[in-house]
Amino acid sequence: MGAWMKNINRLKFTSFFSALVLGALFLISNSVFAELNFSGKTIKWVVPFSPGGGADVLARFYAPLLSQELPGKPNVEVLNMPGAGSTKGANWFSSQAPIDGSVIFSTSGSTQFPFLLDDPRVKYDYKDWEVVLASSTGGVAYLPKELGERWNKDPKSVLDTDFIFASQGATRLDLIPLLAWDMLGMDVEPIFGVKGRADGRLMFERGYVNIDYQTSSSFLSKVKPLVDKGEAVPIMTWGVLDKLGSIVRDPNFPDIPTFREVYSEINGKEPSGDGWNAWKAFFIAGFSAQKMVVMNKNTSPEIIDAFSEAFKKIIDQENFIEISENYLGVYHQSTGVDARRFKEIATQVDPIAIAWIKDWLKLSYDVEL
């Protein structure tokens, strides 16, 4: 037999053997996936904030839908674990949560920012987590009726007001409004230590503070009724990024100006400089993938894939926007490769911006990291 014939036979055998191996792996993989069944079990969805905030609203919206799409239709129970602006819950999840798929965890910008800023209280690392859902969002700042009406006539007329703001902490997602208001020349005194944005909203409703903001999901479900009753007046959003990387109006709130627009109106020029660059960098990190649902990376790949696929089925439903917009707003929801890309954006910020923010935190609030 010629050498060329031997090579052909060898190639045929190799191809045949490879096909057998791949086929076997495919059958094993599908067999494992087919056997995955959460029937009769309870999935605990840990939210590291008080009930009523944006992360809590997102979890409670998705929980019953996730239950229907996971194999075996398990019960999905939302558990709130507030404390230290989400660090308490994140540290617990990172060190103690089981890796059998029975616990999933919600992050937010208030989880991301302390991680990015090397907060010494952080004992978690995003590299240890697999993201199964990433949700973009926006944010809306608002005032009580009288102040809001004056603001809408002329923002400059209320800049000298002594504002009081209930904050989770300067290194949390509240960094975005605190820096924005500082750049506008507003005198805002934060009360640090509230457990979640929902607690801040309640303090606003009870008259203890006179300025607040909420992420879009919480604003739509909890603050809009106050606006409809005339008890709250929205004054600005943080905006969204367009395809060119510019901040434009949030399509969910097209009638409310962005912080960039308000800055331009008050100062007669577009925002620029190191402060603006730092604000924008952290805005992108905090809101493009503002809320993520994660699992420990040591969880079985089949289980992680099952959760990703379940979320994909939910957001691919024809009526998803219709059923979600009053809770989440119309923002991008992603799974799989897209979600992992959003996670990278949310956890990687220019070191120059980080250094500037650390200096600003030290100067403004005596926070040293």
C-alpha positions as CSV (number, residue, x, y, z in Angstrom):
1,M,0.0,0.0,0.0
2,G,1.4,3.4,-1.0
3,A,2.4,6.0,1.7
4,W,-0.3,8.3,0.5
5,M,-3.0,5.6,1.0
6,K,-1.7,4.9,4.5
7,N,-2.0,8.6,5.3
8,I,-5.6,8.7,4.0
9,N,-6.6,5.7,6.1
10,R,-4.8,7.3,9.1
11,L,-6.8,10.5,8.6
12,K,-10.0,8.6,8.2
13,F,-9.4,6.7,11.5
14,T,-8.4,9.9,13.3
15,S,-11.6,11.7,12.1
16,F,-13.7,8.7,13.0
17,F,-12.2,8.5,16.5
18,S,-12.5,12.3,17.0
19,A,-16.2,12.1,16.0
20,L,-16.7,9.3,18.5
21,V,-15.1,11.2,21.3
22,L,-17.0,14.4,20.5
23,G,-20.3,12.5,20.2
24,A,-19.7,10.8,23.6
25,L,-18.9,14.2,25.2
26,F,-22.0,15.7,23.7
27,L,-24.1,12.8,25.0
28,I,-22.6,13.1,28.5
29,S,-23.0,16.8,28.6
30,N,-26.7,16.6,27.5
31,S,-27.3,13.7,29.9
32,V,-26.0,15.8,32.8
33,F,-28.0,18.8,31.7
34,A,-31.1,16.7,31.2
35,E,-30.7,15.3,34.7
36,L,-30.3,18.7,36.3
37,N,-33.5,19.2,38.2
38,F,-34.3,21.7,41.0
39,S,-37.8,20.3,41.6
40,G,-38.9,20.7,45.2
41,K,-35.9,22.9,46.0
42,T,-35.6,26.6,47.0
43,I,-33.2,28.9,45.3
44,K,-32.2,31.8,47.6
45,W,-31.6,35.1,45.8
46,V,-29.6,37.2,48.2
47,V,-30.0,41.0,47.8
48,P,-27.5,43.0,50.0
49,F,-29.9,45.9,50.5
50,S,-33.1,46.7,52.3
51,P,-36.5,45.8,50.6
52,G,-37.7,48.4,48.1
53,G,-34.5,49.5,46.5
54,G,-33.6,49.0,42.9
55,A,-31.7,45.7,43.3
56,D,-34.6,44.4,45.4
57,V,-37.2,45.5,42.8
58,L,-35.2,43.7,40.1
59,A,-34.9,40.5,42.1
60,R,-38.6,40.4,43.0
61,F,-39.5,41.1,39.3
62,Y,-37.3,38.3,38.0
63,A,-37.8,35.7,40.8
64,P,-41.1,34.2,39.7
65,L,-40.1,34.2,36.1
66,L,-36.8,32.5,36.9
67,S,-38.7,29.9,38.9
68,Q,-40.7,29.0,35.8
69,E,-37.7,28.7,33.5
70,L,-35.2,26.7,35.7
71,P,-35.4,22.9,35.4
72,G,-37.9,21.5,37.8
73,K,-39.4,25.0,38.5
74,P,-38.0,25.5,42.0
75,N,-39.2,28.1,44.4
76,V,-37.0,31.3,44.1
77,E,-37.0,33.2,47.4
78,V,-35.6,36.8,47.7
79,L,-33.7,37.3,50.9
80,N,-32.5,40.8,52.0
81,M,-29.1,41.1,53.7
82,P,-28.4,44.8,54.1
83,G,-25.4,46.3,55.8
84,A,-22.3,48.3,54.9
85,G,-23.7,49.5,51.6
86,S,-23.9,45.8,50.3
87,T,-20.4,44.9,51.5
88,K,-21.8,42.7,54.3
89,G,-23.8,40.6,52.0
90,A,-21.1,40.5,49.3
91,N,-18.5,39.3,51.8
92,W,-20.9,36.6,53.1
93,F,-21.7,35.4,49.6
94,S,-18.0,35.2,48.7
95,S,-16.9,33.3,51.8
96,Q,-19.9,31.3,52.9
97,A,-22.5,30.7,50.2
98,P,-22.9,27.1,48.9
99,I,-21.8,26.4,45.4
100,D,-24.6,24.0,44.5
101,G,-26.8,26.5,42.7
102,S,-29.0,27.0,45.7
103,V,-27.8,30.6,46.3
104,I,-27.4,33.4,43.8
105,F,-26.4,37.0,44.6
106,S,-27.3,40.5,43.3
107,T,-24.6,43.2,43.0
108,S,-25.0,46.9,42.2
109,G,-22.8,49.9,41.7
110,S,-22.5,50.0,45.5
111,T,-20.9,46.6,45.4
112,Q,-18.6,47.5,42.5
113,F,-17.3,50.9,43.6
114,P,-15.8,49.8,47.0
115,F,-14.1,47.0,45.0
116,L,-12.7,49.4,42.5
117,L,-11.6,51.9,45.2
118,D,-9.8,49.2,47.3
119,D,-12.1,49.7,50.3
120,P,-10.4,47.7,53.1
121,R,-13.8,46.3,54.1
122,V,-14.1,44.5,50.8
123,K,-13.3,40.8,51.1
124,Y,-14.7,39.7,47.8
125,D,-13.3,39.7,44.2
126,Y,-15.4,39.8,41.1
127,K,-12.9,37.3,39.5
128,D,-14.5,34.7,41.8
129,W,-18.0,35.3,40.4
130,E,-19.7,34.2,37.2
131,V,-22.3,36.6,36.0
132,V,-25.6,35.1,34.7
133,L,-27.5,38.3,34.2
134,A,-26.4,41.9,33.7
135,S,-28.8,44.8,33.8
136,S,-28.1,48.3,32.7
137,T,-30.1,51.1,34.4
138,G,-30.3,54.8,35.0
139,G,-30.9,57.1,37.9
140,V,-33.1,60.1,38.8
141,A,-32.6,62.8,41.3
142,Y,-35.6,64.6,42.8
143,L,-36.6,67.3,45.3
144,P,-39.7,68.1,47.5
145,K,-42.5,70.0,45.7
146,E,-41.6,73.5,46.7
147,L,-37.8,73.2,46.1
148,G,-38.5,71.3,42.9
149,E,-40.8,73.9,41.5
150,R,-38.2,76.6,42.2
151,W,-35.5,74.5,40.6
152,N,-37.5,74.0,37.4
153,K,-37.9,77.8,37.1
154,D,-34.2,78.5,37.7
155,P,-31.8,76.0,39.2
156,K,-29.5,78.8,40.3
157,S,-32.1,80.1,42.7
158,V,-31.8,77.0,45.0
159,L,-28.1,76.3,44.8
160,D,-27.6,78.0,48.2
161,T,-30.1,75.7,49.8
162,D,-28.9,73.6,52.7
163,F,-29.6,70.2,51.2
164,I,-29.6,67.0,53.3
165,F,-29.1,63.6,51.6
166,A,-29.5,60.1,53.1
167,S,-26.5,58.1,51.8
168,Q,-25.2,54.6,52.0
169,G,-21.6,56.0,51.9
170,A,-19.4,58.1,49.7
171,T,-17.6,55.0,48.3
172,R,-20.9,53.5,47.2
173,L,-23.1,54.2,44.1
174,D,-24.0,57.5,46.0
175,L,-20.6,58.7,44.8
176,I,-22.3,59.5,41.4
177,P,-24.9,62.0,42.8
178,L,-22.5,63.4,45.5
179,L,-19.9,64.3,42.9
180,A,-22.4,65.6,40.4
181,W,-24.0,67.9,43.0
182,D,-20.6,69.0,44.2
183,M,-19.7,69.9,40.6
184,L,-22.9,72.0,40.4
185,G,-21.9,74.0,43.4
186,M,-24.7,72.6,45.6
187,D,-24.3,72.4,49.4
188,V,-25.3,68.9,50.1
189,E,-24.7,67.4,53.6
190,P,-24.9,63.6,53.5
191,I,-26.1,61.5,56.4
192,F,-24.0,58.4,55.9
193,G,-24.9,54.9,57.0
194,V,-28.3,54.2,55.6
195,K,-28.6,50.5,54.6
196,G,-30.1,51.1,51.1
197,R,-31.6,53.6,48.7
198,A,-35.0,52.4,49.9
199,D,-34.2,53.7,53.4
200,G,-33.1,57.0,51.8
201,R,-36.4,57.3,50.0
202,L,-38.4,56.7,53.2
203,M,-36.4,59.4,54.9
204,F,-37.3,61.7,52.0
205,E,-41.0,60.8,52.2
206,R,-41.0,61.6,56.0
207,G,-39.3,64.9,55.5
208,Y,-36.0,64.1,57.2
209,V,-34.0,64.9,54.0
210,N,-34.7,67.2,51.1
211,I,-32.9,65.7,48.2
212,D,-32.8,62.1,47.0
213,Y,-32.1,59.9,44.0
214,Q,-33.1,56.4,43.0
215,T,-32.0,54.0,40.3
216,S,-34.6,53.7,37.6
217,S,-36.3,50.5,38.8
218,S,-36.9,52.0,42.2
219,F,-37.9,55.4,40.8
220,L,-40.5,53.8,38.5
221,S,-42.1,51.6,41.1
222,K,-41.7,53.7,44.3
223,V,-41.1,57.4,43.5
224,K,-43.3,57.9,40.4
225,P,-46.4,57.7,42.6
226,L,-45.0,60.5,44.7
227,V,-44.4,62.5,41.5
228,D,-47.9,61.8,40.3
229,K,-49.2,63.1,43.6
230,G,-47.1,66.3,43.4
231,E,-45.0,65.4,46.4
232,A,-41.7,65.0,44.5
233,V,-40.2,66.8,41.5
234,P,-37.5,65.1,39.4
235,I,-34.7,67.5,38.5
236,M,-32.1,65.4,36.6
237,T,-31.1,62.0,35.4
238,W,-27.6,60.7,35.0
239,G,-28.4,60.0,31.4
240,V,-27.3,57.1,29.2
241,L,-24.4,56.6,26.8
242,D,-25.1,56.8,23.0
243,K,-23.1,54.8,20.4
244,L,-20.4,57.6,20.3
245,G,-19.9,57.5,24.1
246,S,-21.7,60.8,24.7
247,I,-24.1,61.2,27.6
248,V,-27.6,61.8,26.3
249,R,-31.1,61.8,27.8
250,D,-32.4,58.6,29.2
251,P,-35.1,57.3,26.9
252,N,-37.1,56.2,29.9
253,F,-37.2,59.8,31.1
254,P,-37.1,61.9,27.9
255,D,-38.5,65.0,29.6
256,I,-35.9,65.2,32.4
257,P,-32.6,66.8,31.6
258,T,-29.3,65.0,32.3
259,F,-26.7,66.1,34.8
260,R,-24.6,67.2,31.8
261,E,-27.4,69.5,30.6
262,V,-28.0,70.9,34.1
263,Y,-24.3,71.6,34.4
264,S,-24.2,73.4,31.1
265,E,-27.3,75.5,32.0
266,I,-25.8,76.6,35.3
267,N,-22.2,77.2,34.1
268,G,-22.8,78.2,30.5
269,K,-20.4,75.6,29.2
270,E,-20.1,71.8,28.8
271,P,-18.5,69.9,31.8
272,S,-14.9,69.1,31.3
273,G,-11.6,68.4,33.1
274,D,-10.4,65.7,35.5
275,G,-13.6,65.8,37.7
276,W,-15.9,65.3,34.8
277,N,-13.7,62.5,33.4
278,A,-13.7,60.8,36.7
279,W,-17.4,61.2,37.1
280,K,-18.1,59.8,33.6
281,A,-15.7,56.8,34.2
282,F,-17.5,55.8,37.4
283,F,-20.9,56.5,35.8
284,I,-20.1,54.0,33.0
285,A,-18.8,51.5,35.6
286,G,-21.8,52.0,37.9
287,F,-24.7,52.1,35.5
288,S,-23.8,50.2,32.2
289,A,-23.9,47.0,34.2
290,Q,-25.4,48.5,37.3
291,K,-27.1,45.3,38.5
292,M,-25.6,41.8,38.1
293,V,-26.7,38.4,39.2
294,V,-23.7,36.3,40.0
295,M,-22.8,32.8,41.1
296,N,-19.5,31.4,42.6
297,K,-17.2,30.4,39.7
298,N,-16.7,27.0,41.4
299,T,-20.3,26.1,40.8
300,S,-20.8,23.3,38.3
301,P,-20.7,24.8,34.7
302,E,-24.0,22.9,34.0
303,I,-25.7,24.7,36.8
304,I,-24.3,28.1,35.8
305,D,-25.4,27.5,32.2
306,A,-28.9,26.5,33.4
307,F,-29.3,29.9,35.1
308,S,-27.9,31.8,32.1
309,E,-30.3,29.9,29.8
310,A,-33.2,30.5,32.1
311,F,-32.6,34.3,32.2
312,K,-32.1,34.3,28.4
313,K,-35.5,32.6,27.9
314,I,-37.0,35.3,30.1
315,I,-35.5,38.3,28.3
316,D,-36.2,36.7,24.9
317,Q,-40.0,36.6,25.6
318,E,-41.9,38.6,23.0
319,N,-43.7,40.5,25.8
320,F,-40.7,41.1,28.0
321,I,-40.5,44.8,27.5
322,E,-44.2,45.1,28.1
323,I,-44.1,43.3,31.4
324,S,-40.8,44.7,32.6
325,E,-40.8,48.5,31.7
326,N,-42.8,49.6,34.7
327,Y,-40.4,47.8,37.0
328,L,-37.0,48.0,35.3
329,G,-37.4,50.6,32.6
330,V,-36.4,49.8,29.0
331,Y,-32.7,49.0,29.5
332,H,-30.4,46.4,28.1
333,Q,-30.6,43.0,29.8
334,S,-27.9,40.5,28.9
335,T,-26.7,37.0,29.6
336,G,-23.8,34.8,28.4
337,V,-20.9,36.5,26.6
338,D,-22.7,39.9,26.6
339,A,-23.1,39.7,30.4
340,R,-19.4,38.9,30.9
341,R,-18.5,41.8,28.7
342,F,-20.6,44.2,30.8
343,K,-19.0,42.7,34.0
344,E,-15.6,43.7,32.5
345,I,-16.8,47.2,31.9
346,A,-18.2,47.5,35.4
347,T,-15.0,46.3,37.1
348,Q,-12.3,48.0,35.1
349,V,-11.8,51.8,35.5
350,D,-8.9,54.0,34.4
351,P,-6.4,54.2,37.3
352,I,-6.2,58.0,36.8
353,A,-9.9,58.3,37.4
354,I,-9.6,56.1,40.5
355,A,-6.8,58.2,41.9
356,W,-8.7,61.4,41.3
357,I,-11.8,60.0,43.1
358,K,-9.7,58.9,46.1
359,D,-8.3,62.4,46.4
360,W,-11.8,63.9,46.1
361,L,-13.1,61.5,48.8
362,K,-10.3,62.5,51.2
363,L,-10.8,66.2,50.6
364,S,-14.6,66.2,50.7
365,Y,-15.4,63.6,53.3
366,D,-12.1,62.7,55.0
367,V,-12.4,59.2,53.5
368,E,-9.0,57.7,53.0
369,L,-8.5,54.5,51.1
